[in-house]
Amino acid sequence: MSHVRIDDLLGRVVRDSNGRSVGRIYEIRAEEQGDELVILEYHLGAAAMMERVGLSILRLAGLSHGRDPLKVPWDRMDLSEPRQPRLLGTLEDLR
């Protein structure tokens, strides 16, 4: 099992297998499973940043900031180098 510090990931640029920038990690979704916190997905891009700072409250009021964050499942992220996270595959594969 691998352990990665969240602080090492937040704000990092994620690149795909072609070396192209996919977006920055601004949000990480996790759930408790027993005594552990298990990562479910990573949210990338400007919409994820707005989500992180609380602009998703606009949606509760029936408004929208226009875009959803890019959601990357935990198993599609290579964190072997936490300061240089990589998407397994391409952005097109993810969509």
MODELLER restraints for C-alpha pairs under 7 A, 6 or more apart:
rsr = mdl.restraints
at = mdl.atoms
rsr.add(forms.Gaussian(group=physical.xy_distance, feature=features.Distance(at['CA:4:A'], at['CA:82:A']), mean=6.92, stdev=0.5))
rsr.add(forms.Gaussian(group=physical.xy_distance, feature=features.Distance(at['CA:8:A'], at['CA:82:A']), mean=6.16, stdev=0.5))
rsr.add(forms.Gaussian(group=physical.xy_distance, feature=features.Distance(at['CA:8:A'], at['CA:83:A']), mean=5.99, stdev=0.5))
rsr.add(forms.Gaussian(group=physical.xy_distance, feature=features.Distance(at['CA:9:A'], at['CA:25:A']), mean=6.69, stdev=0.5))
rsr.add(forms.Gaussian(group=physical.xy_distance, feature=features.Distance(at['CA:9:A'], at['CA:82:A']), mean=6.14, stdev=0.5))
rsr.add(forms.Gaussian(group=physical.xy_distance, feature=features.Distance(at['CA:9:A'], at['CA:83:A']), mean=6.43, stdev=0.5))
rsr.add(forms.Gaussian(group=physical.xy_distance, feature=features.Distance(at['CA:10:A'], at['CA:25:A']), mean=5.25, stdev=0.5))
rsr.add(forms.Gaussian(group=physical.xy_distance, feature=features.Distance(at['CA:10:A'], at['CA:26:A']), mean=5.52, stdev=0.5))
rsr.add(forms.Gaussian(group=physical.xy_distance, feature=features.Distance(at['CA:11:A'], at['CA:24:A']), mean=5.28, stdev=0.5))
rsr.add(forms.Gaussian(group=physical.xy_distance, feature=features.Distance(at['CA:11:A'], at['CA:25:A']), mean=5.09, stdev=0.5))
rsr.add(forms.Gaussian(group=physical.xy_distance, feature=features.Distance(at['CA:11:A'], at['CA:26:A']), mean=5.66, stdev=0.5))
rsr.add(forms.Gaussian(group=physical.xy_distance, feature=features.Distance(at['CA:12:A'], at['CA:24:A']), mean=5.18, stdev=0.5))
rsr.add(forms.Gaussian(group=physical.xy_distance, feature=features.Distance(at['CA:12:A'], at['CA:25:A']), mean=5.67, stdev=0.5))
rsr.add(forms.Gaussian(group=physical.xy_distance, feature=features.Distance(at['CA:12:A'], at['CA:83:A']), mean=6.66, stdev=0.5))
rsr.add(forms.Gaussian(group=physical.xy_distance, feature=features.Distance(at['CA:12:A'], at['CA:84:A']), mean=6.99, stdev=0.5))
rsr.add(forms.Gaussian(group=physical.xy_distance, feature=features.Distance(at['CA:13:A'], at['CA:21:A']), mean=6.69, stdev=0.5))
rsr.add(forms.Gaussian(group=physical.xy_distance, feature=features.Distance(at['CA:13:A'], at['CA:23:A']), mean=5.57, stdev=0.5))
rsr.add(forms.Gaussian(group=physical.xy_distance, feature=features.Distance(at['CA:13:A'], at['CA:24:A']), mean=4.25, stdev=0.5))
rsr.add(forms.Gaussian(group=physical.xy_distance, feature=features.Distance(at['CA:13:A'], at['CA:25:A']), mean=6.64, stdev=0.5))
rsr.add(forms.Gaussian(group=physical.xy_distance, feature=features.Distance(at['CA:14:A'], at['CA:21:A']), mean=5.93, stdev=0.5))
rsr.add(forms.Gaussian(group=physical.xy_distance, feature=features.Distance(at['CA:14:A'], at['CA:22:A']), mean=5.53, stdev=0.5))
rsr.add(forms.Gaussian(group=physical.xy_distance, feature=features.Distance(at['CA:14:A'], at['CA:23:A']), mean=5.60, stdev=0.5))
rsr.add(forms.Gaussian(group=physical.xy_distance, feature=features.Distance(at['CA:14:A'], at['CA:24:A']), mean=5.84, stdev=0.5))
rsr.add(forms.Gaussian(group=physical.xy_distance, feature=features.Distance(at['CA:14:A'], at['CA:84:A']), mean=6.85, stdev=0.5))
rsr.add(forms.Gaussian(group=physical.xy_distance, feature=features.Distance(at['CA:14:A'], at['CA:85:A']), mean=5.17, stdev=0.5))
rsr.add(forms.Gaussian(group=physical.xy_distance, feature=features.Distance(at['CA:14:A'], at['CA:86:A']), mean=5.23, stdev=0.5))
rsr.add(forms.Gaussian(group=physical.xy_distance, feature=features.Distance(at['CA:14:A'], at['CA:87:A']), mean=6.50, stdev=0.5))
rsr.add(forms.Gaussian(group=physical.xy_distance, feature=features.Distance(at['CA:15:A'], at['CA:21:A']), mean=4.42, stdev=0.5))
rsr.add(forms.Gaussian(group=physical.xy_distance, feature=features.Distance(at['CA:15:A'], at['CA:22:A']), mean=5.39, stdev=0.5))
rsr.add(forms.Gaussian(group=physical.xy_distance, feature=features.Distance(at['CA:15:A'], at['CA:85:A']), mean=6.89, stdev=0.5))
rsr.add(forms.Gaussian(group=physical.xy_distance, feature=features.Distance(at['CA:15:A'], at['CA:86:A']), mean=4.95, stdev=0.5))
rsr.add(forms.Gaussian(group=physical.xy_distance, feature=features.Distance(at['CA:15:A'], at['CA:87:A']), mean=5.94, stdev=0.5))
rsr.add(forms.Gaussian(group=physical.xy_distance, feature=features.Distance(at['CA:16:A'], at['CA:22:A']), mean=6.42, stdev=0.5))
rsr.add(forms.Gaussian(group=physical.xy_distance, feature=features.Distance(at['CA:16:A'], at['CA:86:A']), mean=5.64, stdev=0.5))
rsr.add(forms.Gaussian(group=physical.xy_distance, feature=features.Distance(at['CA:16:A'], at['CA:87:A']), mean=4.56, stdev=0.5))
rsr.add(forms.Gaussian(group=physical.xy_distance, feature=features.Distance(at['CA:16:A'], at['CA:88:A']), mean=6.49, stdev=0.5))
rsr.add(forms.Gaussian(group=physical.xy_distance, feature=features.Distance(at['CA:16:A'], at['CA:89:A']), mean=6.04, stdev=0.5))
rsr.add(forms.Gaussian(group=physical.xy_distance, feature=features.Distance(at['CA:16:A'], at['CA:90:A']), mean=5.05, stdev=0.5))
rsr.add(forms.Gaussian(group=physical.xy_distance, feature=features.Distance(at['CA:16:A'], at['CA:91:A']), mean=6.40, stdev=0.5))
rsr.add(forms.Gaussian(group=physical.xy_distance, feature=features.Distance(at['CA:17:A'], at['CA:87:A']), mean=6.44, stdev=0.5))
rsr.add(forms.Gaussian(group=physical.xy_distance, feature=features.Distance(at['CA:17:A'], at['CA:88:A']), mean=6.21, stdev=0.5))
rsr.add(forms.Gaussian(group=physical.xy_distance, feature=features.Distance(at['CA:17:A'], at['CA:89:A']), mean=5.16, stdev=0.5))
rsr.add(forms.Gaussian(group=physical.xy_distance, feature=features.Distance(at['CA:17:A'], at['CA:90:A']), mean=5.61, stdev=0.5))
rsr.add(forms.Gaussian(group=physical.xy_distance, feature=features.Distance(at['CA:18:A'], at['CA:90:A']), mean=6.74, stdev=0.5))
rsr.add(forms.Gaussian(group=physical.xy_distance, feature=features.Distance(at['CA:22:A'], at['CA:91:A']), mean=6.64, stdev=0.5))
rsr.add(forms.Gaussian(group=physical.xy_distance, feature=features.Distance(at['CA:23:A'], at['CA:44:A']), mean=5.27, stdev=0.5))
rsr.add(forms.Gaussian(group=physical.xy_distance, feature=features.Distance(at['CA:23:A'], at['CA:45:A']), mean=4.65, stdev=0.5))
rsr.add(forms.Gaussian(group=physical.xy_distance, feature=features.Distance(at['CA:24:A'], at['CA:44:A']), mean=5.20, stdev=0.5))
rsr.add(forms.Gaussian(group=physical.xy_distance, feature=features.Distance(at['CA:24:A'], at['CA:45:A']), mean=5.39, stdev=0.5))
rsr.add(forms.Gaussian(group=physical.xy_distance, feature=features.Distance(at['CA:25:A'], at['CA:42:A']), mean=6.62, stdev=0.5))
rsr.add(forms.Gaussian(group=physical.xy_distance, feature=features.Distance(at['CA:25:A'], at['CA:43:A']), mean=5.96, stdev=0.5))
rsr.add(forms.Gaussian(group=physical.xy_distance, feature=features.Distance(at['CA:25:A'], at['CA:44:A']), mean=4.66, stdev=0.5))
rsr.add(forms.Gaussian(group=physical.xy_distance, feature=features.Distance(at['CA:25:A'], at['CA:45:A']), mean=6.87, stdev=0.5))
rsr.add(forms.Gaussian(group=physical.xy_distance, feature=features.Distance(at['CA:26:A'], at['CA:43:A']), mean=6.13, stdev=0.5))
rsr.add(forms.Gaussian(group=physical.xy_distance, feature=features.Distance(at['CA:26:A'], at['CA:44:A']), mean=5.85, stdev=0.5))
rsr.add(forms.Gaussian(group=physical.xy_distance, feature=features.Distance(at['CA:26:A'], at['CA:48:A']), mean=5.60, stdev=0.5))
rsr.add(forms.Gaussian(group=physical.xy_distance, feature=features.Distance(at['CA:26:A'], at['CA:49:A']), mean=5.29, stdev=0.5))
rsr.add(forms.Gaussian(group=physical.xy_distance, feature=features.Distance(at['CA:26:A'], at['CA:52:A']), mean=6.59, stdev=0.5))
rsr.add(forms.Gaussian(group=physical.xy_distance, feature=features.Distance(at['CA:27:A'], at['CA:42:A']), mean=5.99, stdev=0.5))
rsr.add(forms.Gaussian(group=physical.xy_distance, feature=features.Distance(at['CA:27:A'], at['CA:43:A']), mean=4.94, stdev=0.5))
rsr.add(forms.Gaussian(group=physical.xy_distance, feature=features.Distance(at['CA:27:A'], at['CA:48:A']), mean=6.17, stdev=0.5))
rsr.add(forms.Gaussian(group=physical.xy_distance, feature=features.Distance(at['CA:27:A'], at['CA:52:A']), mean=6.20, stdev=0.5))
rsr.add(forms.Gaussian(group=physical.xy_distance, feature=features.Distance(at['CA:28:A'], at['CA:41:A']), mean=6.09, stdev=0.5))
rsr.add(forms.Gaussian(group=physical.xy_distance, feature=features.Distance(at['CA:28:A'], at['CA:42:A']), mean=4.61, stdev=0.5))
rsr.add(forms.Gaussian(group=physical.xy_distance, feature=features.Distance(at['CA:28:A'], at['CA:43:A']), mean=6.09, stdev=0.5))
rsr.add(forms.Gaussian(group=physical.xy_distance, feature=features.Distance(at['CA:29:A'], at['CA:39:A']), mean=5.98, stdev=0.5))
rsr.add(forms.Gaussian(group=physical.xy_distance, feature=features.Distance(at['CA:29:A'], at['CA:40:A']), mean=5.53, stdev=0.5))
rsr.add(forms.Gaussian(group=physical.xy_distance, feature=features.Distance(at['CA:29:A'], at['CA:41:A']), mean=5.32, stdev=0.5))
rsr.add(forms.Gaussian(group=physical.xy_distance, feature=features.Distance(at['CA:29:A'], at['CA:42:A']), mean=6.24, stdev=0.5))
rsr.add(forms.Gaussian(group=physical.xy_distance, feature=features.Distance(at['CA:30:A'], at['CA:37:A']), mean=6.29, stdev=0.5))
rsr.add(forms.Gaussian(group=physical.xy_distance, feature=features.Distance(at['CA:30:A'], at['CA:38:A']), mean=5.30, stdev=0.5))
rsr.add(forms.Gaussian(group=physical.xy_distance, feature=features.Distance(at['CA:30:A'], at['CA:39:A']), mean=4.21, stdev=0.5))
rsr.add(forms.Gaussian(group=physical.xy_distance, feature=features.Distance(at['CA:30:A'], at['CA:40:A']), mean=5.06, stdev=0.5))
rsr.add(forms.Gaussian(group=physical.xy_distance, feature=features.Distance(at['CA:31:A'], at['CA:37:A']), mean=5.57, stdev=0.5))
rsr.add(forms.Gaussian(group=physical.xy_distance, feature=features.Distance(at['CA:31:A'], at['CA:38:A']), mean=5.48, stdev=0.5))
rsr.add(forms.Gaussian(group=physical.xy_distance, feature=features.Distance(at['CA:31:A'], at['CA:39:A']), mean=6.69, stdev=0.5))
rsr.add(forms.Gaussian(group=physical.xy_distance, feature=features.Distance(at['CA:32:A'], at['CA:38:A']), mean=6.17, stdev=0.5))
rsr.add(forms.Gaussian(group=physical.xy_distance, feature=features.Distance(at['CA:39:A'], at['CA:74:A']), mean=6.21, stdev=0.5))
rsr.add(forms.Gaussian(group=physical.xy_distance, feature=features.Distance(at['CA:40:A'], at['CA:73:A']), mean=6.20, stdev=0.5))
rsr.add(forms.Gaussian(group=physical.xy_distance, feature=features.Distance(at['CA:40:A'], at['CA:74:A']), mean=5.33, stdev=0.5))
rsr.add(forms.Gaussian(group=physical.xy_distance, feature=features.Distance(at['CA:41:A'], at['CA:71:A']), mean=6.40, stdev=0.5))
rsr.add(forms.Gaussian(group=physical.xy_distance, feature=features.Distance(at['CA:41:A'], at['CA:72:A']), mean=5.36, stdev=0.5))
rsr.add(forms.Gaussian(group=physical.xy_distance, feature=features.Distance(at['CA:41:A'], at['CA:73:A']), mean=4.31, stdev=0.5))
rsr.add(forms.Gaussian(group=physical.xy_distance, feature=features.Distance(at['CA:41:A'], at['CA:74:A']), mean=4.76, stdev=0.5))
rsr.add(forms.Gaussian(group=physical.xy_distance, feature=features.Distance(at['CA:42:A'], at['CA:71:A']), mean=5.71, stdev=0.5))
rsr.add(forms.Gaussian(group=physical.xy_distance, feature=features.Distance(at['CA:42:A'], at['CA:72:A']), mean=5.05, stdev=0.5))
rsr.add(forms.Gaussian(group=physical.xy_distance, feature=features.Distance(at['CA:42:A'], at['CA:73:A']), mean=6.46, stdev=0.5))
rsr.add(forms.Gaussian(group=physical.xy_distance, feature=features.Distance(at['CA:42:A'], at['CA:74:A']), mean=6.74, stdev=0.5))
rsr.add(forms.Gaussian(group=physical.xy_distance, feature=features.Distance(at['CA:43:A'], at['CA:69:A']), mean=5.70, stdev=0.5))
rsr.add(forms.Gaussian(group=physical.xy_distance, feature=features.Distance(at['CA:43:A'], at['CA:70:A']), mean=5.53, stdev=0.5))
rsr.add(forms.Gaussian(group=physical.xy_distance, feature=features.Distance(at['CA:43:A'], at['CA:71:A']), mean=4.67, stdev=0.5))
rsr.add(forms.Gaussian(group=physical.xy_distance, feature=features.Distance(at['CA:43:A'], at['CA:72:A']), mean=6.33, stdev=0.5))
rsr.add(forms.Gaussian(group=physical.xy_distance, feature=features.Distance(at['CA:44:A'], at['CA:69:A']), mean=5.76, stdev=0.5))
rsr.add(forms.Gaussian(group=physical.xy_distance, feature=features.Distance(at['CA:44:A'], at['CA:70:A']), mean=5.05, stdev=0.5))
rsr.add(forms.Gaussian(group=physical.xy_distance, feature=features.Distance(at['CA:44:A'], at['CA:71:A']), mean=6.46, stdev=0.5))
rsr.add(forms.Gaussian(group=physical.xy_distance, feature=features.Distance(at['CA:45:A'], at['CA:69:A']), mean=6.04, stdev=0.5))
rsr.add(forms.Gaussian(group=physical.xy_distance, feature=features.Distance(at['CA:45:A'], at['CA:70:A']), mean=6.45, stdev=0.5))
rsr.add(forms.Gaussian(group=physical.xy_distance, feature=features.Distance(at['CA:47:A'], at['CA:67:A']), mean=5.98, stdev=0.5))
rsr.add(forms.Gaussian(group=physical.xy_distance, feature=features.Distance(at['CA:47:A'], at['CA:68:A']), mean=5.69, stdev=0.5))
rsr.add(forms.Gaussian(group=physical.xy_distance, feature=features.Distance(at['CA:47:A'], at['CA:69:A']), mean=4.66, stdev=0.5))
rsr.add(forms.Gaussian(group=physical.xy_distance, feature=features.Distance(at['CA:48:A'], at['CA:69:A']), mean=4.69, stdev=0.5))
rsr.add(forms.Gaussian(group=physical.xy_distance, feature=features.Distance(at['CA:50:A'], at['CA:56:A']), mean=6.91, stdev=0.5))
rsr.add(forms.Gaussian(group=physical.xy_distance, feature=features.Distance(at['CA:58:A'], at['CA:64:A']), mean=5.86, stdev=0.5))
rsr.add(forms.Gaussian(group=physical.xy_distance, feature=features.Distance(at['CA:76:A'], at['CA:87:A']), mean=5.92, stdev=0.5))
rsr.add(forms.Gaussian(group=physical.xy_distance, feature=features.Distance(at['CA:76:A'], at['CA:88:A']), mean=5.05, stdev=0.5))
rsr.add(forms.Gaussian(group=physical.xy_distance, feature=features.Distance(at['CA:77:A'], at['CA:85:A']), mean=6.95, stdev=0.5))
rsr.add(forms.Gaussian(group=physical.xy_distance, feature=features.Distance(at['CA:77:A'], at['CA:86:A']), mean=5.84, stdev=0.5))
rsr.add(forms.Gaussian(group=physical.xy_distance, feature=features.Distance(at['CA:77:A'], at['CA:87:A']), mean=4.79, stdev=0.5))
rsr.add(forms.Gaussian(group=physical.xy_distance, feature=features.Distance(at['CA:77:A'], at['CA:88:A']), mean=5.68, stdev=0.5))
rsr.add(forms.Gaussian(group=physical.xy_distance, feature=features.Distance(at['CA:78:A'], at['CA:85:A']), mean=5.84, stdev=0.5))
rsr.add(forms.Gaussian(group=physical.xy_distance, feature=features.Distance(at['CA:78:A'], at['CA:86:A']), mean=5.03, stdev=0.5))
rsr.add(forms.Gaussian(group=physical.xy_distance, feature=features.Distance(at['CA:78:A'], at['CA:87:A']), mean=6.08, stdev=0.5))
rsr.add(forms.Gaussian(group=physical.xy_distance, feature=features.Distance(at['CA:78:A'], at['CA:88:A']), mean=6.28, stdev=0.5))
rsr.add(forms.Gaussian(group=physical.xy_distance, feature=features.Distance(at['CA:79:A'], at['CA:85:A']), mean=5.15, stdev=0.5))
rsr.add(forms.Gaussian(group=physical.xy_distance, feature=features.Distance(at['CA:79:A'], at['CA:86:A']), mean=6.80, stdev=0.5))
